[in-house]
Amino acid sequence: MKPKLVEFIFKRQLAPIDWLFILLFILITIGIGIYFSKRGRQSLADYFASGQGVPWWVLGTSMVATTFAADTPLAISGLVIKQGIWGNWYWWAQVPQFIIGVYFFSRLWRRAGILTDTELVDVRYSGKPAKILRGFRAVYFALPFNLLIIGWVTLAMTKILGLTFNIPKYWAIIICILITVAYSAISGLWGVMATGFFQFFFAIGMCVYLAVVGVNAVGGLGEMLHKLPQIYGADKAASITSIIPSIHTPNHGFTVFLLYITLLWWTTGTTDGGAFFAQRMISAKNEKHSFLGYLWFNIAHFVLRPWPWILVGLAAAVLFPGIAAKNPLTGKLEADPELGYIAVMLTYLRPGLLGIMLAAFLAAFMSTISTQINWGASYLINDLYRPFIKKNASEKHYVRVSVITVIALAIIGGAISFFMNNIFLAWLLFSAINAGIGIVYIIRWYWWRVNAWSEISAIASILVIVGVILFTRSEIMLKIILTSMVGLTFIALVIWGLRKKAWRAKYMQSSIFTIFVIILAIGLIITITLPEKNFPWTLIYAVPITMAIWLTATMLTRPTDEKHLIEFYKRVHPGGPGWKRIAEKISVDYSNTSLFTKKNLLGAIFGVIAIYSALIGFGYLMLERITSGLILIGVLGISIYIIVRNLSNEKWGEGEPIVNN
């Protein structure tokens, strides 16, 4: 059963009280930005890292506010109809990644004494390759990578403004950018985090209220679950309400779920808590605040936020089946279930409350965009402009250039959003070009042998692999090209490595593992044809090919200079067997501050169990699966007890001050 397409048009006018609440919110936000403008413009460290004085509850809330963008409720609402609740494993599968980050990486970022995560390149690696990598990362992650995020977040807000005020897309984009730049450019990270703290609690409160309104509009949870099969048929309704897909879920749902939980969390994106997460942890008062802030982010991100959005998505599936909108580029009516969230808001909220809800969406949008443009500017200024273009200028000069860069990024990102129509497809593209590199980010902290070429080869190979997959139409040609890439990797390993006796003595074990990965990659390419050429299917090819390439590049290139490695270990001292060779050359014993411990491993395991128990348990209770829900809540209680007891005697360090690298 497929509902008929129906264009949604908002026919009501906003009441004066709605405009009052929206204006009041904008004034409060800009006021916060102005208040922090002096604090944020004294130096680059103040502008991009808040002078390292941020408490955990501010930095953790700022993280979750950044990920709570205007696009997220819309995308998840649409995902519920397109795939089902289980489609949220696209981001739920990241729980192990983030919890491992809490225990094994959050304190390392604070110890590193850097301003951006890209600056870590200079601290961790040496020589020309390190400088090339730092400059490349600054441009790549600040521009195409970051602008893609700005584009889809702006797209979501333009959908909201377009439906609410019936204005063209380009006017909606201009309005969004002007409001955000008005405070984020002048105040730096302090203003971004302070406003994010206020914006998150405001936005989440309204999302909870909208979930109550939406469910009541359907007639309650029971009535909603009863109506879904009548509208979509029994099979589709079962898929919509499944938290974990069955093997019979349509469109390879169970296989997609397996790809998410087995591969995504350790291979894709900022697996070590980099990007704007690292920016927040770097800004923490000390290691304890860095740890607790990242932990609080996980609780708010995975436990507090998802279900209000999902419940509105389920309500929209009943209240607005077949919701559609005209494509601004083609003029054709196209199904757009992401609009369901907006439709519930515009239709069922009374005057005053509608204004508050629109302000909440504006809060979600502003908290994300302000972070992205501040973070992108930090790369361009701290990791490109200052070290390579204009060295030794005054701090005021760098801050002025930073403000200009923030404004430019906002404008370019807004322009890109005009050519985007589907938020979730943008998410998938973003994930695809990040797949395979995540393991390098993890291992660089805990294995001395990783060098700049490891990251360079991983980033370059994934871009080539995704490009080949997307633009090669013939399946046979695709398999030939990818197999050739792996074959050339093996030939390089043999010619420049394995045929040399001295080299084999050093790297034989690593070579055996790399050859195993090469054989696995070739086997997967030959035997498996991707059902779809998008994420997460691309993981099947991308992960083993990328791993084979970066491992080979690592072993065939010179290691980081030993003195540089010793200085890095003294500064960060992560511990673990991967640093044994370097640790033996240092007279100071850092074993008491090592993070590579059974205690942290135990904490991470029960942290993952606790988050999943809460996330799924609360979901089961809302979907009237009471027994399963209560069992998981019991598991949650036990896990919390173990986590708290595990942390009771923890020793916390102060971390390192920011230094220019």
Secondary structure, 3 states (H helix, E strand, C coil): CCCCCEECCCCCCCCHHHHHHHHHHHHHHHHHHHHCHHHHCCCHHHHHHHHHCECHHHHHHHHHHHHCCCHHHHHHHHHHHHCCHHHHHHHHCCHHHHHHHHHHCHHHHHHCCCCCCCCHHHHHCCHHHHHHHHHHHHHHHHHHHHHHHHHHHHHHHHHHHHHHHCCCHHHHHHHHHHHHHHHHHHHHHHHHHHHHHHHHHHHHHHHHHHHHHHHHHHCCHHHHHHHHHHHHCHHHHHHHCCCCCCCCCCCCHHHHHHHHHHHHHHHECCCCCCHHHHHHHHCECCHHHHHHHHHHHHHHHHHHCHHHHHHHHHHHHHHCCCEEEECCCCCCEEECHHHHHHHHHHHHCCCCHHHHHHHHHHHHHHHHHHHHHHHHHHHHHHHHHHHHHCCCCCHHHHHHHHHHHHHHHHHHHHHHHCCCCCHHHHHHHHHHCCECCHHHHHHCCCCCCCCHHHHHHHHHHHHHHHHHHHHCCCHHHHHHHHHHHHHHHHHHHHHHHHCCHHHHHHHHHHHHHHHHHHHHHHHHHHHCCCCCCCCCCCHHHHHHHHHHHHHHHHHHCCCCCHHHHHHHHHHHCCCCHHHHHHHCCCCCCCHHHCCCCHHHHHHHHHHHHHHHHHHHHHHHHHCCCHHHHHHHHHHHHHHHHHHHHHHCCCCCCCCCCCCCC
